[in-house]
Amino acid sequence: MNYGFSTGEELIRLCENEKITIAEVMLRHETETCERSRDELVNEMFENLMTMQESIRIGLEEDQETMTGLAGNNAEKLLAYAEKSNMGPDMARICSAALAVAEVNASMGKIVAAPTAGSSGVIPAVLVMCSEKHSFTDRDLVNGLFAAGAIGIIIAKNASISGAEGGCQAEIGTASAMAAGALTELCGGTPAQALTASAMALKNILGLVCDPVAGLVECPCIKRNAMGAANAVLCADMALSGVTSIIPFDEVVNAMRSVGRMMNVDLRETAKGGLAVTPTALEIAKRINDEN
Amino acid sequence: MKDFSVFDIIGPRMVGPSSSHTAGAVRIGLIAHRLIGDEHIKSADITLYGSFAETGIGHGTDRAVLAGILGIGTEDPRIRYSVLLAQSEGVEFAVHKSDREMNHPNTARIVVESVSGRKFEIVGTSVGGGNIEIVEINGMEVSFTGDYPAIVLFYRDVPGVISKVTSILAETGANVAFMKVFRSAKRMDACMVIETDAPIPANEIERIKQSVDGIKEICAV
């Protein structure tokens, strides 16, 4: 049996034929392509989960000082405001966790690239912070990470997960699509519903440019992690409630690739366009440069 | 179409903020650390080029390269404090920024010297996602990624060295993944990089050094 897949359609077919989850397809495919046992793979993913959980804790509990002093400690502010939050305390906690991990990353703390360091806050925030409400076990969350990985692989193969190639849609967009699909599956959605959630999440972020102030993974990257997490939860809820995506997942992924190719290089991580060239950003860049 | 592992997408675990400017920079430094081996490092001179020079400070690239030189890995939160560590270990170091055009925007040059006077100069590039390529060692153009255990042999370019080395490797049962030879000029300094599936035991490396004429140095990286 070959559990390999390159598209969402192939992934869903494998799930339906074998009557297994996306996470299970991913685990079986990884087992057949690498020389490690199923247990070793689960343990390796468990290590990733523990690092994710720890990065949320550190980001929420300890002071974070980024390398330039541009950002830090916004996660704690949002968390403290959670009870009054207009989007509800649950969503506020999820978004604050995304800020937390992104701030830890910007402060040279330890994170798990998912799919990249710049977008590392989205997936842990969504999966870990939803686990309490649904009583997900750590083993459930490990499955969620395998499912997220499967969705990310399809996007990496057919489009891109690099801001330099595809803009922010390729980083936060991909992370959000991965988180949306994984949460949908963890909440009992079918593989088709999971990819519907992923499709909607990616559609919502399509076209977002990568325009880091002073070329650093701080502004606007950290707050976009929070947006990516909120978007993932919204799209998982829509898919679970029966909302469908007009454009199927694979077509959305191809559209993302083509938008990335049309995107001017100034808007792809080079800090030569968008927010990076606003007067304020240029002043910040000059200050950082002068200090060093 | 490249086949991805799930751990390419969920992973690696790393110290941020950037896989190319931080994790990749650490890995370039680690190659310099391994060339020196068990010896104490006396001094390290780091030059950053291109985007490493432009945005390196804010990404901690300088601290990351230095951390790697000190043997600190990509997952180790001490990366942020590598300057203090270098000072407490008595390692002299300097970081320079250069506007010289290099082939790849994320490039670092490292000159390391051990307390006994062994000296290496490497140029490495961070090609994305924490992956690196070493493109120069001691003035010789080379090419390897550090993804596999490797041995780097420095020797004088004379006939027979390659076959002697590979026959010893065959006796040890080592499976060679990639092997490349480089030389500065005919019959002059040469360098061989052999990447293997599993690390080659230290005693076998010593045996190659003792039994093959013309070998000046072998380093496991």
Interface residues (C-beta under 8 A of the other chain):
Chain A: G4 S6 M26 E30 T33 C34 L41 E44 M45 E47 N48 T51 T66 M67 T68 V104 N105 A106 S107 M108 G109 K110 I111 V112 A113 A114 P115 T116 A117 G118 S120 I123 L145 F146 A148 G149 A150 G152 I153 A156 K157 I161 S162 A164 M178 A214 G215 L216 V217 E218 A271 I288 N292
Chain B: M1 K2 D3 F4 S5 V6 F7 D8 I9 I10 G11 P12 R13 M14 V15 G16 P17 S18 S19 T22 A23 S51 E54 T55 I57 G58 H59 G60 R63 E75 P77 I79 R80 G128 G129 G130
